[in-house]
Structures are given as C-alpha cells and as structure tokens.
C-alpha cells in the first residue's frame, strides 16, 4: 500500500513540474501550523479562564507569584 502511495506522490509531483525532493514552502507551512497551534492553546486558556473558577485560580496564582517575588526583595 505504501508503495502505491509513493508512486502516486511521485507521479503528481512530476506532473506539477516539481522535483520529488523539493522542500520549497515547507518552512512557511510549518510556521503557519505552529501559529495555529499556539492560537488554539491561547483560545483554550482564555475559554478556561473566563468560565467557571478559572479566573479565580489565575488570580490566586498571580497573587502567590507576586507575594513570592516581593518576599525575596
């Protein structure tokens, strides 16, 4: 099965005029996927923080961090 998929891939890339080992655009695609993943995580954190007790937990965590930092000064 993988041999068939590889064969199709080679035929399609050669038909499009690209070499089989052409990596142009790969970094841009990876960068876009990383940005989408980061945006998804940010949205999940925002959704958690704005519903239920998420905001209270973040507030308590922030207070503990600030108290810890100020106690070391």
PDB file of N, H, CA, C and O in Angstrom:
ATOM      1  N   UNK A   1       0.824  -1.192   0.000  1.00  0.00           N
ATOM      2  CA  UNK A   1       0.000   0.000   0.000  1.00  0.00           C
ATOM      3  C   UNK A   1       0.869   1.257   0.000  1.00  0.00           C
ATOM      4  O   UNK A   1       0.588   2.193  -0.749  1.00  0.00           O
ATOM      5  N   UNK A   2       1.938   1.298   0.839  1.00  0.00           N
ATOM      6  H   UNK A   2       2.167   0.537   1.447  1.00  0.00           H
ATOM      7  CA  UNK A   2       2.786   2.476   0.886  1.00  0.00           C
ATOM      8  C   UNK A   2       3.524   2.677  -0.429  1.00  0.00           C
ATOM      9  O   UNK A   2       3.813   3.810  -0.812  1.00  0.00           O
ATOM     10  N   UNK A   3       3.835   1.572  -1.130  1.00  0.00           N
ATOM     11  H   UNK A   3       3.600   0.652  -0.819  1.00  0.00           H
ATOM     12  CA  UNK A   3       4.483   1.666  -2.436  1.00  0.00           C
ATOM     13  C   UNK A   3       3.559   2.374  -3.430  1.00  0.00           C
ATOM     14  O   UNK A   3       4.013   3.190  -4.232  1.00  0.00           O
ATOM     15  N   UNK A   4       2.281   2.061  -3.374  1.00  0.00           N
ATOM     16  H   UNK A   4       1.912   1.398  -2.723  1.00  0.00           H
ATOM     17  CA  UNK A   4       1.305   2.684  -4.252  1.00  0.00           C
ATOM     18  C   UNK A   4       1.173   4.183  -3.962  1.00  0.00           C
ATOM     19  O   UNK A   4       1.095   4.994  -4.884  1.00  0.00           O
ATOM     20  N   UNK A   5       1.150   4.541  -2.680  1.00  0.00           N
ATOM     21  H   UNK A   5       1.213   3.881  -1.931  1.00  0.00           H
ATOM     22  CA  UNK A   5       1.048   5.949  -2.296  1.00  0.00           C
ATOM     23  C   UNK A   5       2.288   6.709  -2.753  1.00  0.00           C
ATOM     24  O   UNK A   5       2.169   7.819  -3.272  1.00  0.00           O
ATOM     25  N   UNK A   6       3.466   6.139  -2.572  1.00  0.00           N
ATOM     26  H   UNK A   6       3.563   5.238  -2.150  1.00  0.00           H
ATOM     27  CA  UNK A   6       4.697   6.766  -3.018  1.00  0.00           C
ATOM     28  C   UNK A   6       4.687   6.964  -4.528  1.00  0.00           C
ATOM     29  O   UNK A   6       5.110   8.005  -5.029  1.00  0.00           O
ATOM     30  N   UNK A   7       4.213   5.981  -5.231  1.00  0.00           N
ATOM     31  H   UNK A   7       3.869   5.135  -4.824  1.00  0.00           H
ATOM     32  CA  UNK A   7       4.133   6.056  -6.696  1.00  0.00           C
ATOM     33  C   UNK A   7       3.206   7.195  -7.130  1.00  0.00           C
ATOM     34  O   UNK A   7       3.530   7.950  -8.047  1.00  0.00           O
ATOM     35  N   UNK A   8       2.058   7.313  -6.470  1.00  0.00           N
ATOM     36  H   UNK A   8       1.794   6.700  -5.725  1.00  0.00           H
ATOM     37  CA  UNK A   8       1.121   8.400  -6.791  1.00  0.00           C
ATOM     38  C   UNK A   8       1.760   9.751  -6.492  1.00  0.00           C
ATOM     39  O   UNK A   8       1.637  10.695  -7.272  1.00  0.00           O
ATOM     40  N   UNK A   9       2.436   9.829  -5.365  1.00  0.00           N
ATOM     41  H   UNK A   9       2.535   9.062  -4.731  1.00  0.00           H
ATOM     42  CA  UNK A   9       3.092  11.078  -4.973  1.00  0.00           C
ATOM     43  C   UNK A   9       4.117  11.491  -6.033  1.00  0.00           C
ATOM     44  O   UNK A   9       4.156  12.649  -6.448  1.00  0.00           O
ATOM     45  N   UNK A  10       4.937  10.544  -6.461  1.00  0.00           N
ATOM     46  H   UNK A  10       4.905   9.603  -6.124  1.00  0.00           H
ATOM     47  CA  UNK A  10       5.947  10.853  -7.472  1.00  0.00           C
ATOM     48  C   UNK A  10       5.316  11.286  -8.784  1.00  0.00           C
ATOM     49  O   UNK A  10       5.800  12.217  -9.428  1.00  0.00           O
ATOM     50  N   UNK A  11       4.255  10.628  -9.180  1.00  0.00           N
ATOM     51  H   UNK A  11       3.862   9.871  -8.657  1.00  0.00           H
ATOM     52  CA  UNK A  11       3.585  10.992 -10.427  1.00  0.00           C
ATOM     53  C   UNK A  11       2.976  12.384 -10.342  1.00  0.00           C
ATOM     54  O   UNK A  11       3.065  13.162 -11.292  1.00  0.00           O
ATOM     55  N   UNK A  12       2.364  12.698  -9.218  1.00  0.00           N
ATOM     56  H   UNK A  12       2.291  12.066  -8.446  1.00  0.00           H
ATOM     57  CA  UNK A  12       1.730  14.010  -9.055  1.00  0.00           C
ATOM     58  C   UNK A  12       2.784  15.105  -9.013  1.00  0.00           C
ATOM     59  O   UNK A  12       2.630  16.130  -9.677  1.00  0.00           O
ATOM     60  N   UNK A  13       3.856  14.909  -8.241  1.00  0.00           N
ATOM     61  H   UNK A  13       3.981  14.077  -7.702  1.00  0.00           H
ATOM     62  CA  UNK A  13       4.876  15.950  -8.144  1.00  0.00           C
ATOM     63  C   UNK A  13       5.589  16.157  -9.473  1.00  0.00           C
ATOM     64  O   UNK A  13       5.913  17.289  -9.830  1.00  0.00           O
ATOM     65  N   UNK A  14       5.834  15.087 -10.200  1.00  0.00           N
ATOM     66  H   UNK A  14       5.570  14.167  -9.910  1.00  0.00           H
ATOM     67  CA  UNK A  14       6.472  15.239 -11.506  1.00  0.00           C
ATOM     68  C   UNK A  14       5.524  15.886 -12.499  1.00  0.00           C
ATOM     69  O   UNK A  14       5.958  16.654 -13.357  1.00  0.00           O
ATOM     70  N   UNK A  15       4.236  15.587 -12.395  1.00  0.00           N
ATOM     71  H   UNK A  15       3.884  14.963 -11.697  1.00  0.00           H
ATOM     72  CA  UNK A  15       3.255  16.195 -13.288  1.00  0.00           C
ATOM     73  C   UNK A  15       3.130  17.692 -13.019  1.00  0.00           C
ATOM     74  O   UNK A  15       2.841  18.464 -13.934  1.00  0.00           O
ATOM     75  N   UNK A  16       3.341  18.100 -11.790  1.00  0.00           N
ATOM     76  H   UNK A  16       3.575  17.473 -11.047  1.00  0.00           H
ATOM     77  CA  UNK A  16       3.262  19.515 -11.441  1.00  0.00           C
ATOM     78  C   UNK A  16       4.552  20.254 -11.757  1.00  0.00           C
ATOM     79  O   UNK A  16       4.617  21.477 -11.634  1.00  0.00           O
ATOM     80  N   UNK A  17       5.579  19.514 -12.165  1.00  0.00           N
ATOM     81  H   UNK A  17       5.525  18.521 -12.265  1.00  0.00           H
ATOM     82  CA  UNK A  17       6.838  20.142 -12.529  1.00  0.00           C
ATOM     83  C   UNK A  17       7.782  20.338 -11.364  1.00  0.00           C
ATOM     84  O   UNK A  17       8.753  21.085 -11.485  1.00  0.00           O
ATOM     85  N   UNK A  18       7.531  19.699 -10.249  1.00  0.00           N
ATOM     86  H   UNK A  18       6.742  19.093 -10.151  1.00  0.00           H
ATOM     87  CA  UNK A  18       8.395  19.808  -9.077  1.00  0.00           C
ATOM     88  C   UNK A  18       9.237  18.547  -8.959  1.00  0.00           C
ATOM     89  O   UNK A  18       8.794  17.459  -9.327  1.00  0.00           O
ATOM     90  N   UNK A  19      10.427  18.692  -8.457  1.00  0.00           N
ATOM     91  H   UNK A  19      10.787  19.575  -8.158  1.00  0.00           H
ATOM     92  CA  UNK A  19      11.244  17.524  -8.145  1.00  0.00           C
ATOM     93  C   UNK A  19      10.684  16.847  -6.912  1.00  0.00           C
ATOM     94  O   UNK A  19      10.055  17.500  -6.080  1.00  0.00           O
ATOM     95  N   UNK A  20      10.900  15.561  -6.781  1.00  0.00           N
ATOM     96  H   UNK A  20      11.412  15.030  -7.457  1.00  0.00           H
ATOM     97  CA  UNK A  20      10.350  14.800  -5.655  1.00  0.00           C
ATOM     98  C   UNK A  20      10.943  15.244  -4.325  1.00  0.00           C
ATOM     99  O   UNK A  20      10.314  15.050  -3.285  1.00  0.00           O
ATOM    100  N   UNK A  21      12.139  15.838  -4.328  1.00  0.00           N
ATOM    101  H   UNK A  21      12.649  15.996  -5.173  1.00  0.00           H
ATOM    102  CA  UNK A  21      12.766  16.250  -3.070  1.00  0.00           C
ATOM    103  C   UNK A  21      12.709  17.771  -2.878  1.00  0.00           C
ATOM    104  O   UNK A  21      13.503  18.319  -2.113  1.00  0.00           O
ATOM    105  N   UNK A  22      11.801  18.448  -3.547  1.00  0.00           N
ATOM    106  H   UNK A  22      11.156  18.003  -4.169  1.00  0.00           H
ATOM    107  CA  UNK A  22      11.679  19.904  -3.429  1.00  0.00           C
ATOM    108  C   UNK A  22      11.020  20.256  -2.101  1.00  0.00           C
ATOM    109  O   UNK A  22       9.912  19.796  -1.824  1.00  0.00           O
ATOM    110  N   UNK A  23      11.688  21.069  -1.271  1.00  0.00           N
ATOM    111  H   UNK A  23      12.588  21.442  -1.497  1.00  0.00           H
ATOM    112  CA  UNK A  23      11.183  21.447   0.046  1.00  0.00           C
ATOM    113  C   UNK A  23      10.743  22.912   0.105  1.00  0.00           C
ATOM    114  O   UNK A  23      10.528  23.446   1.193  1.00  0.00           O
ATOM    115  N   UNK A  24      10.610  23.552  -1.028  1.00  0.00           N
ATOM    116  H   UNK A  24      10.785  23.118  -1.912  1.00  0.00           H
ATOM    117  CA  UNK A  24      10.244  24.971  -1.007  1.00  0.00           C
ATOM    118  C   UNK A  24       8.857  25.150  -0.410  1.00  0.00           C
ATOM    119  O   UNK A  24       7.912  24.443  -0.761  1.00  0.00           O
ATOM    120  N   UNK A  25       8.757  26.104   0.494  1.00  0.00           N
ATOM    121  H   UNK A  25       9.524  26.679   0.780  1.00  0.00           H
ATOM    122  CA  UNK A  25       7.482  26.369   1.149  1.00  0.00           C
ATOM    123  C   UNK A  25       7.246  25.556   2.409  1.00  0.00           C
ATOM    124  O   UNK A  25       6.275  25.797   3.125  1.00  0.00           O
ATOM    125  N   UNK A  26       8.111  24.604   2.691  1.00  0.00           N
ATOM    126  H   UNK A  26       8.900  24.408   2.109  1.00  0.00           H
ATOM    127  CA  UNK A  26       7.912  23.756   3.858  1.00  0.00           C
ATOM    128  C   UNK A  26       8.051  24.555   5.151  1.00  0.00           C
ATOM    129  O   UNK A  26       7.267  24.359   6.080  1.00  0.00           O
ATOM    130  N   UNK A  27       9.030  25.448   5.227  1.00  0.00           N
ATOM    131  H   UNK A  27       9.666  25.608   4.472  1.00  0.00           H
ATOM    132  CA  UNK A  27       9.223  26.237   6.445  1.00  0.00           C
ATOM    133  C   UNK A  27       8.034  27.152   6.693  1.00  0.00           C
ATOM    134  O   UNK A  27       7.614  27.337   7.835  1.00  0.00           O
ATOM    135  N   UNK A  28       7.492  27.724   5.626  1.00  0.00           N
ATOM    136  H   UNK A  28       7.833  27.574   4.698  1.00  0.00           H
ATOM    137  CA  UNK A  28       6.326  28.588   5.762  1.00  0.00           C
ATOM    138  C   UNK A  28       5.135  27.803   6.278  1.00  0.00           C
ATOM    139  O   UNK A  28       4.390  28.285   7.132  1.00  0.00           O
ATOM    140  N   UNK A  29       4.953  26.609   5.769  1.00  0.00           N
ATOM    141  H   UNK A  29       5.558  26.217   5.076  1.00  0.00           H
ATOM    142  CA  UNK A  29       3.851  25.758   6.209  1.00  0.00           C
ATOM    143  C   UNK A  29       4.021  25.382   7.677  1.00  0.00           C
ATOM    144  O   UNK A  29       3.059  25.429   8.444  1.00  0.00           O
ATOM    145  N   UNK A  30       5.222  25.013   8.067  1.00  0.00           N
ATOM    146  H   UNK A  30       6.003  24.975   7.444  1.00  0.00           H
ATOM    147  CA  UNK A  30       5.475  24.655   9.454  1.00  0.00           C
ATOM    148  C   UNK A  30       5.242  25.850  10.369  1.00  0.00           C
ATOM    149  O   UNK A  30       4.683  25.700  11.456  1.00  0.00           O
ATOM    150  N   UNK A  31       5.662  27.024   9.940  1.00  0.00           N
ATOM    151  H   UNK A  31       6.116  27.145   9.057  1.00  0.00           H
ATOM    152  CA  UNK A  31       5.468  28.241  10.729  1.00  0.00           C
ATOM    153  C   UNK A  31       3.977  28.513  10.911  1.00  0.00           C
ATOM    154  O   UNK A  31       3.531  28.857  12.006  1.00  0.00           O
ATOM    155  N   UNK A  32       3.215  28.357   9.840  1.00  0.00           N
ATOM    156  H   UNK A  32       3.578  28.078   8.951  1.00  0.00           H
ATOM    157  CA  UNK A  32       1.767  28.578   9.913  1.00  0.00           C
ATOM    158  C   UNK A  32       1.104  27.573  10.851  1.00  0.00           C
ATOM    159  O   UNK A  32       0.202  27.935  11.608  1.00  0.00           O
ATOM    160  N   UNK A  33       1.536  26.330  10.809  1.00  0.00           N
ATOM    161  H   UNK A  33       2.268  26.036  10.194  1.00  0.00           H
ATOM    162  CA  UNK A  33       0.958  25.312  11.691  1.00  0.00           C
ATOM    163  C   UNK A  33       1.295  25.586  13.155  1.00  0.00           C
ATOM    164  O   UNK A  33       0.457  25.382  14.033  1.00  0.00           O
ATOM    165  N   UNK A  34       2.502  26.041  13.420  1.00  0.00           N
ATOM    166  H   UNK A  34       3.184  26.207  12.707  1.00  0.00           H
ATOM    167  CA  UNK A  34       2.887  26.385  14.797  1.00  0.00           C
ATOM    168  C   UNK A  34       2.042  27.551  15.298  1.00  0.00           C
ATOM    169  O   UNK A  34       1.592  27.547  16.443  1.00  0.00           O
ATOM    170  N   UNK A  35       1.823  28.555  14.435  1.00  0.00           N
ATOM    171  H   UNK A  35       2.189  28.558  13.504  1.00  0.00           H
ATOM    172  CA  UNK A  35       0.990  29.697  14.834  1.00  0.00           C
ATOM    173  C   UNK A  35      -0.446  29.262  15.101  1.00  0.00           C
ATOM    174  O   UNK A  35      -1.067  29.733  16.054  1.00  0.00           O
ATOM    175  N   UNK A  36      -0.979  28.373  14.275  1.00  0.00           N
ATOM    176  H   UNK A  36      -0.476  27.990  13.501  1.00  0.00           H
ATOM    177  CA  UNK A  36      -2.336  27.868  14.502  1.00  0.00           C
ATOM    178  C   UNK A  36      -2.421  27.098  15.818  1.00  0.00           C
ATOM    179  O   UNK A  36      -3.392  27.234  16.563  1.00  0.00           O
ATOM    180  N   UNK A  37      -1.397  26.288  16.100  1.00  0.00           N
ATOM    181  H   UNK A  37      -0.608  26.178  15.495  1.00  0.00           H
ATOM    182  CA  UNK A  37      -1.378  25.548  17.359  1.00  0.00           C
ATOM    183  C   UNK A  37      -1.303  26.467  18.563  1.00  0.00           C
ATOM    184  O   UNK A  37      -1.985  26.241  19.563  1.00  0.00           O
ATOM    185  N   UNK A  38      -0.478  27.505  18.476  1.00  0.00           N
ATOM    186  H   UNK A  38       0.076  27.688  17.664  1.00  0.00           H
ATOM    187  CA  UNK A  38      -0.367  28.464  19.577  1.00  0.00           C
ATOM    188  C   UNK A  38      -1.670  29.224  19.773  1.00  0.00           C
ATOM    189  O   UNK A  38      -2.074  29.492  20.904  1.00  0.00           O
ATOM    190  N   UNK A  39      -2.326  29.571  18.673  1.00  0.00           N
ATOM    191  H   UNK A  39      -1.998  29.353  17.753  1.00  0.00           H
ATOM    192  CA  UNK A  39      -3.609  30.273  18.774  1.00  0.00           C
ATOM    193  C   UNK A  39      -4.664  29.382  19.416  1.00  0.00           C
ATOM    194  O   UNK A  39      -5.478  29.849  20.213  1.00  0.00           O
ATOM    195  N   UNK A  40      -4.649  28.097  19.068  1.00  0.00           N
ATOM    196  H   UNK A  40      -3.988  27.717  18.421  1.00  0.00           H
ATOM    197  CA  UNK A  40      -5.604  27.162  19.655  1.00  0.00           C
ATOM    198  C   UNK A  40      -5.384  27.034  21.161  1.00  0.00           C
ATOM    199  O   UNK A  40      -6.344  27.044  21.932  1.00  0.00           O
ATOM    200  N   UNK A  41      -4.129  26.914  21.580  1.00  0.00           N
ATOM    201  H   UNK A  41      -3.349  26.906  20.954  1.00  0.00           H
ATOM    202  CA  UNK A  41      -3.833  26.813  23.006  1.00  0.00           C
ATOM    203  C   UNK A  41      -4.257  28.092  23.722  1.00  0.00           C
ATOM    204  O   UNK A  41      -4.820  28.033  24.815  1.00  0.00           O
ATOM    205  N   UNK A  42      -3.991  29.247  23.114  1.00  0.00           N
ATOM    206  H   UNK A  42      -3.533  29.295  22.226  1.00  0.00           H
ATOM    207  CA  UNK A  42      -4.389  30.520  23.724  1.00  0.00           C
ATOM    208  C   UNK A  42      -5.902  30.605  23.863  1.00  0.00           C
ATOM    209  O   UNK A  42      -6.404  31.056  24.893  1.00  0.00           O
ATOM    210  N   UNK A  43      -6.627  30.180  22.847  1.00  0.00           N
ATOM    211  H   UNK A  43      -6.219  29.813  22.011  1.00  0.00           H
ATOM    212  CA  UNK A  43      -8.090  30.200  22.931  1.00  0.00           C
ATOM    213  C   UNK A  43      -8.614  29.268  24.017  1.00  0.00           C
ATOM    214  O   UNK A  43      -9.564  29.605  24.723  1.00  0.00           O
ATOM    215  N   UNK A  44      -7.999  28.103  24.151  1.00  0.00           N
ATOM    216  H   UNK A  44      -7.227  27.829  23.577  1.00  0.00           H
ATOM    217  CA  UNK A  44      -8.416  27.173  25.198  1.00  0.00           C
ATOM    218  C   UNK A  44      -8.157  27.750  26.587  1.00  0.00           C
ATOM    219  O   UNK A  44      -8.988  27.611  27.485  1.00  0.00           O
ATOM    220  N   UNK A  45      -7.004  28.397  26.763  1.00  0.00           N
ATOM    221  H   UNK A  45      -6.330  28.509  26.034  1.00  0.00           H
ATOM    222  CA  UNK A  45      -6.693  29.007  28.061  1.00  0.00           C
ATOM    223  C   UNK A  45      -7.657  30.145  28.357  1.00  0.00           C
ATOM    224  O   UNK A  45      -8.123  30.280  29.488  1.00  0.00           O
ATOM    225  N   UNK A  46      -7.962  30.966  27.355  1.00  0.00           N
ATOM    226  H   UNK A  46      -7.583  30.856  26.436  1.00  0.00           H
ATOM    227  CA  UNK A  46      -8.905  32.071  27.554  1.00  0.00           C
ATOM    228  C   UNK A  46     -10.287  31.540  27.892  1.00  0.00           C
ATOM    229  O   UNK A  46     -10.961  32.068  28.776  1.00  0.00           O
ATOM    230  N   UNK A  47     -10.710  30.496  27.188  1.00  0.00           N
ATOM    231  H   UNK A  47     -10.163  30.067  26.470  1.00  0.00           H
ATOM    232  CA  UNK A  47     -12.029  29.910  27.466  1.00  0.00           C
ATOM    233  C   UNK A  47     -12.078  29.347  28.884  1.00  0.00           C
ATOM    234  O   UNK A  47     -13.079  29.508  29.582  1.00  0.00           O
ATOM    235  N   UNK A  48     -11.002  28.687  29.310  1.00  0.00           N
ATOM    236  H   UNK A  48     -10.190  28.555  28.742  1.00  0.00           H
ATOM    237  CA  UNK A  48     -10.965  28.121  30.660  1.00  0.00           C
ATOM    238  C   UNK A  48     -10.968  29.239  31.708  1.00  0.00           C
ATOM    239  O   UNK A  48     -11.623  29.130  32.744  1.00  0.00           O
ATOM    240  N   UNK A  49     -10.224  30.319  31.420  1.00  0.00           N
ATOM    241  H   UNK A  49      -9.692  30.408  30.578  1.00  0.00           H
ATOM    242  CA  UNK A  49     -10.091  31.388  32.409  1.00  0.00           C
ATOM    243  C   UNK A  49     -11.364  32.210  32.557  1.00  0.00           C
ATOM    244  O   UNK A  49     -11.609  32.780  33.620  1.00  0.00           O
ATOM    245  N   UNK A  50     -12.168  32.276  31.519  1.00  0.00           N
ATOM    246  H   UNK A  50     -11.969  31.813  30.656  1.00  0.00           H
ATOM    247  CA  UNK A  50     -13.365  33.114  31.583  1.00  0.00           C
ATOM    248  C   UNK A  50     -14.606  32.356  32.016  1.00  0.00           C
ATOM    249  O   UNK A  50     -15.649  32.968  32.246  1.00  0.00           O
ATOM    250  N   UNK A  51     -14.518  31.041  32.134  1.00  0.00           N
ATOM    251  H   UNK A  51     -13.671  30.544  31.947  1.00  0.00           H
ATOM    252  CA  UNK A  51     -15.677  30.268  32.585  1.00  0.00           C
ATOM    253  C   UNK A  51     -15.332  29.559  33.880  1.00  0.00           C
ATOM    254  O   UNK A  51     -14.177  29.201  34.111  1.00  0.00           O
ATOM    255  N   UNK A  52     -16.303  29.364  34.701  1.00  0.00           N
ATOM    256  H   UNK A  52     -17.241  29.655  34.514  1.00  0.00           H
ATOM    257  CA  UNK A  52     -16.105  28.621  35.943  1.00  0.00           C
ATOM    258  C   UNK A  52     -15.154  29.308  36.895  1.00  0.00           C
ATOM    259  O   UNK A  52     -15.178  30.530  37.043  1.00  0.00           O
ATOM    260  N   UNK A  53     -14.318  28.517  37.538  1.00  0.00           N
ATOM    261  H   UNK A  53     -14.298  27.524  37.418  1.00  0.00           H
ATOM    262  CA  UNK A  53     -13.401  29.023  38.557  1.00  0.00           C
ATOM    263  C   UNK A  53     -12.019  29.325  37.991  1.00  0.00           C
ATOM    264  O   UNK A  53     -11.082  29.570  38.751  1.00  0.00           O
ATOM    265  N   UNK A  54     -11.881  29.311  36.673  1.00  0.00           N
ATOM    266  H   UNK A  54     -12.642  29.112  36.056  1.00  0.00           H
ATOM    267  CA  UNK A  54     -10.572  29.560  36.059  1.00  0.00           C
ATOM    268  C   UNK A  54     -10.006  30.909  36.428  1.00  0.00           C
ATOM    269  O   UNK A  54      -8.820  31.022  36.739  1.00  0.00           O
ATOM    270  N   UNK A  55     -10.846  31.945  36.397  1.00  0.00           N
ATOM    271  H   UNK A  55     -11.809  31.853  36.145  1.00  0.00           H
ATOM    272  CA  UNK A  55     -10.381  33.288  36.741  1.00  0.00           C
ATOM    273  C   UNK A  55      -9.893  33.375  38.167  1.00  0.00           C
ATOM    274  O   UNK A  55      -8.885  34.027  38.440  1.00  0.00           O
ATOM    275  N   UNK A  56     -10.600  32.722  39.091  1.00  0.00           N
ATOM    276  H   UNK A  56     -11.419  32.192  38.869  1.00  0.00           H
ATOM    277  CA  UNK A  56     -10.184  32.722  40.491  1.00  0.00           C
ATOM    278  C   UNK A  56      -8.854  32.026  40.681  1.00  0.00           C
ATOM    279  O   UNK A  56      -8.019  32.482  41.462  1.00  0.00           O
ATOM    280  N   UNK A  57      -8.647  30.920  39.973  1.00  0.00           N
ATOM    281  H   UNK A  57      -9.326  30.549  39.339  1.00  0.00           H
ATOM    282  CA  UNK A  57      -7.381  30.191  40.082  1.00  0.00           C
ATOM    283  C   UNK A  57      -6.226  31.019  39.536  1.00  0.00           C
ATOM    284  O   UNK A  57      -5.139  31.039  40.113  1.00  0.00           O
ATOM    285  N   UNK A  58      -6.467  31.703  38.422  1.00  0.00           N
ATOM    286  H   UNK A  58      -7.350  31.687  37.953  1.00  0.00           H
ATOM    287  CA  UNK A  58      -5.415  32.547  37.855  1.00  0.00           C
ATOM    288  C   UNK A  58      -5.096  33.693  38.805  1.00  0.00           C
ATOM    289  O   UNK A  58      -3.928  34.035  38.993  1.00  0.00           O
ATOM    290  N   UNK A  59      -6.115  34.287  39.402  1.00  0.00           N
ATOM    291  H   UNK A  59      -7.064  34.009  39.249  1.00  0.00           H
ATOM    292  CA  UNK A  59      -5.898  35.361  40.359  1.00  0.00           C
ATOM    293  C   UNK A  59      -5.089  34.900  41.552  1.00  0.00           C
ATOM    294  O   UNK A  59      -4.166  35.591  41.982  1.00  0.00           O
ATOM    295  N   UNK A  60      -5.429  33.728  42.096  1.00  0.00           N
ATOM    296  H   UNK A  60      -6.180  33.167  41.747  1.00  0.00           H
ATOM    297  CA  UNK A  60      -4.680  33.194  43.245  1.00  0.00           C
ATOM    298  C   UNK A  60      -3.232  32.878  42.852  1.00  0.00           C
ATOM    299  O   UNK A  60      -2.308  33.135  43.622  1.00  0.00           O
ATOM    300  N   UNK A  61      -3.040  32.320  41.653  1.00  0.00           N
ATOM    301  H   UNK A  61      -3.791  32.111  41.027  1.00  0.00           H
ATOM    302  CA  UNK A  61      -1.684  32.025  41.194  1.00  0.00           C
ATOM    303  C   UNK A  61      -0.878  33.315  41.051  1.00  0.00           C
ATOM    304  O   UNK A  61       0.273  33.381  41.483  1.00  0.00           O
ATOM    305  N   UNK A  62      -1.476  34.328  40.452  1.00  0.00           N
ATOM    306  H   UNK A  62      -2.411  34.274  40.102  1.00  0.00           H
ATOM    307  CA  UNK A  62      -0.803  35.610  40.284  1.00  0.00           C
ATOM    308  C   UNK A  62      -0.442  36.208  41.646  1.00  0.00           C
ATOM    309  O   UNK A  62       0.663  36.719  41.826  1.00  0.00           O
ATOM    310  N   UNK A  63      -1.365  36.147  42.598  1.00  0.00           N
ATOM    311  H   UNK A  63      -2.263  35.732  42.452  1.00  0.00           H
ATOM    312  CA  UNK A  63      -1.088  36.669  43.939  1.00  0.00           C
ATOM    313  C   UNK A  63       0.074  35.928  44.594  1.00  0.00           C
ATOM    314  O   UNK A  63       0.926  36.548  45.231  1.00  0.00           O
ATOM    315  N   UNK A  64       0.113  34.607  44.443  1.00  0.00           N
ATOM    316  H   UNK A  64      -0.579  34.103  43.926  1.00  0.00           H
ATOM    317  CA  UNK A  64       1.209  33.825  45.034  1.00  0.00           C
ATOM    318  C   UNK A  64       2.540  34.177  44.405  1.00  0.00           C
ATOM    319  O   UNK A  64       3.548  34.273  45.104  1.00  0.00           O
ATOM    320  N   UNK A  65       2.559  34.374  43.079  1.00  0.00           N
ATOM    321  H   UNK A  65       1.739  34.296  42.511  1.00  0.00           H
ATOM    322  CA  UNK A  65       3.813  34.726  42.405  1.00  0.00           C
ATOM    323  C   UNK A  65       4.295  36.092  42.863  1.00  0.00           C
ATOM    324  O   UNK A  65       5.474  36.267  43.171  1.00  0.00           O
ATOM    325  N   UNK A  66       3.389  37.057  42.908  1.00  0.00           N
ATOM    326  H   UNK A  66       2.432  36.914  42.658  1.00  0.00           H
ATOM    327  CA  UNK A  66       3.762  38.411  43.332  1.00  0.00           C
ATOM    328  C   UNK A  66       4.231  38.408  44.792  1.00  0.00           C
ATOM    329  O   UNK A  66       5.211  39.072  45.130  1.00  0.00           O
ATOM    330  N   UNK A  67       3.534  37.663  45.653  1.00  0.00           N
ATOM    331  H   UNK A  67       2.738  37.124  45.378  1.00  0.00           H
ATOM    332  CA  UNK A  67       3.944  37.583  47.050  1.00  0.00           C
ATOM    333  C   UNK A  67       5.315  36.942  47.187  1.00  0.00           C
ATOM    334  O   UNK A  67       6.126  37.381  48.003  1.00  0.00           O
ATOM    335  N   UNK A  68       5.579  35.916  46.404  1.00  0.00           N
ATOM    336  H   UNK A  68       4.920  35.560  45.741  1.00  0.00           H
ATOM    337  CA  UNK A  68       6.875  35.231  46.454  1.00  0.00           C
ATOM    338  C   UNK A  68       7.996  36.159  45.990  1.00  0.00           C
ATOM    339  O   UNK A  68       9.064  36.205  46.601  1.00  0.00           O
ATOM    340  N   UNK A  69       7.749  36.893  44.913  1.00  0.00           N
ATOM    341  H   UNK A  69       6.882  36.856  44.417  1.00  0.00           H
ATOM    342  CA  UNK A  69       8.765  37.804  44.396  1.00  0.00           C
ATOM    343  C   UNK A  69       9.035  38.933  45.388  1.00  0.00           C
ATOM    344  O   UNK A  69      10.191  39.265  45.650  1.00  0.00           O
ATOM    345  N   UNK A  70       7.988  39.517  45.934  1.00  0.00           N
ATOM    346  H   UNK A  70       7.049  39.247  45.721  1.00  0.00           H
ATOM    347  CA  UNK A  70       8.178  40.632  46.858  1.00  0.00           C
ATOM    348  C   UNK A  70       8.809  40.193  48.164  1.00  0.00           C
ATOM    349  O   UNK A  70       9.492  40.990  48.807  1.00  0.00           O
ATOM    350  N   UNK A  71       8.602  38.947  48.579  1.00  0.00           N
ATOM    351  H   UNK A  71       8.047  38.300  48.057  1.00  0.00           H
ATOM    352  CA  UNK A  71       9.220  38.477  49.830  1.00  0.00           C
ATOM    353  C   UNK A  71      10.729  38.269  49.667  1.00  0.00           C
ATOM    354  O   UNK A  71      11.456  38.253  50.660  1.00  0.00           O
ATOM    355  N   UNK A  72      11.205  38.111  48.436  1.00  0.00           N
ATOM    356  H   UNK A  72      10.615  38.124  47.630  1.00  0.00           H
ATOM    357  CA  UNK A  72      12.627  37.928  48.192  1.00  0.00           C
ATOM    358  C   UNK A  72      13.351  39.247  47.952  1.00  0.00           C
ATOM    359  O   UNK A  72      14.569  39.246  47.779  1.00  0.00           O
ATOM    360  N   UNK A  73      12.655  40.341  47.938  1.00  0.00           N
ATOM    361  H   UNK A  73      11.665  40.341  48.079  1.00  0.00           H
ATOM    362  CA  UNK A  73      13.298  41.648  47.689  1.00  0.00           C
ATOM    363  C   UNK A  73      13.800  42.275  48.952  1.00  0.00           C
ATOM    364  O   UNK A  73      14.363  43.369  48.917  1.00  0.00           O
TER     365      UNK A  73
END
